[in-house]
Amino acid sequence: MGSPTGDRGVVETHVSVLIFSGGRVLKFKKPVRFPFLDFTDRQARLHACQEEVAANRRHSPDVYLGVADLVLDPGAPGSTYSTLLARARVALALGQSVILDATFVDDHQWRAAETLARQTASRLVVVCCQVPEDVAAARVRARLTDGADVPGADERVLRAMARMGSGTPWAGAAVIDTAGSLEDEMACALRAVAPAPVAYTPGVTLASGACTP
């Protein structure tokens, strides 16, 4: 949950996300399921938005402007990774360790992360999390059924990520099978980060997630 500060901010409810920007508010329906509603299907979310706008326009025609699809900017992923690394650079300069939890499937993004570690004299540990696609799909369905907050995380996104991450893991990556217990997965991750007792030094840990059959 949150509240807008000034003319900008984000507020979340159990079924919606509201983004305040200047004099406008964008409202998104989450792909969630509860006993009283099911928004896991895009058409259900679209219908709910259309009904909400139609009902409220009768009383506030100048407030409810309409319904539109959210279209991903092709340049957005590159900008996101650049921002991620820029923030990591600041933290490393302060002597902090950093975890970059992202799906590094683009060679350029990998090289940029390596360059950052080298320029900041940081120890680089690469962890590649893998899970069978059917297990990942079952987890997504379970979270949606429970009404968990997983915006956009449906099986279509899962299949797209599987295609992107189906190649060979980054050279030198510690591959962790996340189909097992959380305790075993954490033990593997800790062994990758600190295989033996070492003196503390700032470092970068990259987590590259991929779904592989």
KAQUI-V138186 format. One record per residue. RES is the residue in one letter. PHI is phi in radians with two decimals (* if undefined). OMEGA is omega in radians with two decimals (* if undefined). Layout:
{{RES/PHI/OMEGA} {RES/PHI/OMEGA}}
//
This chain:
{{M/*/3.11} {G/-2.79/3.10} {S/-2.52/-3.11} {P/-1.18/3.07} {T/-1.97/-3.07} {G/1.18/-3.14} {D/-1.84/-3.14} {R/-2.38/3.09} {G/2.73/-3.11} {V/-2.31/3.07} {V/-2.22/3.13} {E/-2.06/2.94} {T/-2.01/-3.13} {H/-1.21/-3.11} {V/-2.17/-3.03} {S/-2.44/2.97} {V/-2.17/3.13} {L/-1.99/3.14} {I/-1.93/3.14} {F/-1.65/-3.14} {S/-2.53/-3.10} {G/1.09/-3.13} {G/-1.63/-3.10} {R/-2.18/3.07} {V/-2.27/3.05} {L/-1.78/-3.11} {K/-2.07/-3.13} {F/-2.00/3.03} {K/-1.55/3.12} {K/-1.41/3.09} {P/-1.41/-3.07} {V/-2.11/3.12} {R/-2.29/3.06} {F/-2.28/3.11} {P/-1.00/-3.07} {F/-1.78/3.09} {L/-2.83/3.11} {D/-2.40/3.14} {F/-1.88/-3.13} {T/-1.25/3.13} {D/-1.75/-3.12} {R/-1.01/-3.12} {Q/-1.11/3.10} {A/-1.15/3.12} {R/-1.17/3.12} {L/-1.08/-3.13} {H/-1.08/3.14} {A/-1.11/3.11} {C/-1.11/-3.13} {Q/-1.10/3.13} {E/-1.16/-3.14} {E/-1.12/3.14} {V/-1.14/-3.13} {A/-1.07/-3.12} {A/-1.19/-3.05} {N/-1.43/3.10} {R/-1.11/-3.14} {R/-1.11/-3.11} {H/-1.81/-3.09} {S/-2.38/-3.07} {P/-1.11/-3.12} {D/-1.56/-3.09} {V/-1.73/-3.11} {Y/-1.60/-2.98} {L/-1.55/-3.14} {G/2.57/-3.11} {V/-2.12/-3.13} {A/-2.56/3.07} {D/-1.39/3.02} {L/-1.56/-3.09} {V/-1.91/-3.12} {L/-1.27/3.04} {D/-1.28/-3.12} {P/-0.98/-3.12} {G/-1.52/-3.05} {A/-1.09/-3.13} {P/-0.99/3.13} {G/-1.09/3.11} {S/-1.13/-3.14} {T/-1.11/-3.14} {Y/-1.18/3.11} {S/-1.10/3.11} {T/-1.14/3.12} {L/-1.02/-3.11} {L/-1.25/3.12} {A/-1.11/3.11} {R/-1.20/3.10} {A/-1.11/-3.14} {R/-1.06/3.13} {V/-1.10/-3.12} {A/-1.11/3.14} {L/-1.14/3.11} {A/-1.14/3.11} {L/-1.57/3.11} {G/1.45/-3.12} {Q/-1.66/2.98} {S/-1.47/-3.04} {V/-2.35/2.98} {I/-1.96/3.06} {L/-1.75/-3.08} {D/-1.60/-3.07} {A/-2.71/3.11} {T/-1.67/-3.11} {F/-1.49/-3.13} {V/-2.00/-3.13} {D/-1.72/-3.08} {D/-1.03/3.14} {H/-1.10/3.12} {Q/-1.14/3.11} {W/-1.08/-3.11} {R/-1.08/3.12} {A/-1.12/3.11} {A/-1.17/3.10} {E/-1.09/3.13} {T/-1.09/3.11} {L/-1.04/3.14} {A/-1.08/-3.13} {R/-1.15/-3.10} {Q/-1.17/-3.13} {T/-1.76/-3.14} {A/0.93/-3.10} {S/-1.82/3.05} {R/-1.32/-3.09} {L/-1.84/3.09} {V/-2.10/-3.11} {V/-1.92/3.13} {V/-2.09/3.13} {C/-1.95/-3.13} {C/-1.56/-3.12} {Q/-2.23/3.13} {V/-2.66/3.08} {P/-0.99/-3.05} {E/-1.07/-3.12} {D/-1.19/3.10} {V/-1.20/3.13} {A/-1.10/3.14} {A/-1.11/3.12} {A/-1.11/3.13} {R/-1.17/3.11} {V/-1.09/3.14} {R/-1.10/-3.14} {A/-1.15/-3.14} {R/-1.18/3.10} {L/-1.14/3.13} {T/-1.11/-3.13} {D/-1.37/-3.11} {G/1.34/-3.13} {A/-1.21/-3.12} {D/-1.45/3.13} {V/-2.29/-3.08} {P/-0.95/3.07} {G/1.35/-3.05} {A/-1.55/3.07} {D/-1.87/-3.04} {E/-1.25/3.06} {R/-1.15/3.08} {V/-1.09/-3.14} {L/-1.06/-3.14} {R/-1.14/3.12} {A/-1.13/3.11} {M/-1.16/3.11} {A/-1.10/3.12} {R/-1.14/-3.13} {M/-1.19/-3.02} {G/-1.79/-3.05} {S/-1.48/-3.12} {G/-1.44/3.13} {T/-1.28/3.11} {P/-1.02/3.10} {W/-0.90/-3.11} {A/-0.96/3.12} {G/1.51/-3.11} {A/-1.25/3.00} {A/-1.51/-3.08} {V/-1.53/-3.11} {I/-2.08/3.08} {D/-1.42/-3.08} {T/-1.66/3.08} {A/-1.48/-3.09} {G/-1.62/-3.10} {S/-1.43/3.12} {L/-1.08/-3.13} {E/-1.09/3.13} {D/-1.13/-3.12} {E/-1.13/3.13} {M/-1.14/3.12} {A/-1.10/3.10} {C/-1.12/-3.14} {A/-1.11/3.14} {L/-1.15/3.10} {R/-1.13/3.13} {A/-1.22/-3.10} {V/-1.30/-3.11} {A/-2.39/-3.10} {P/-1.10/3.10} {A/-2.63/3.12} {P/-0.98/-3.13} {V/-2.36/3.06} {A/-1.20/-3.09} {Y/-1.20/2.97} {T/-2.47/3.09} {P/-1.01/-3.13} {G/-2.73/3.08} {V/-1.95/3.01} {T/-2.02/3.11} {L/-1.83/3.07} {A/-1.94/-3.14} {S/-1.87/-3.09} {G/-1.59/3.10} {A/-2.62/3.08} {C/-1.85/-3.12} {T/-2.19/3.13} {P/-1.10/*}}
//
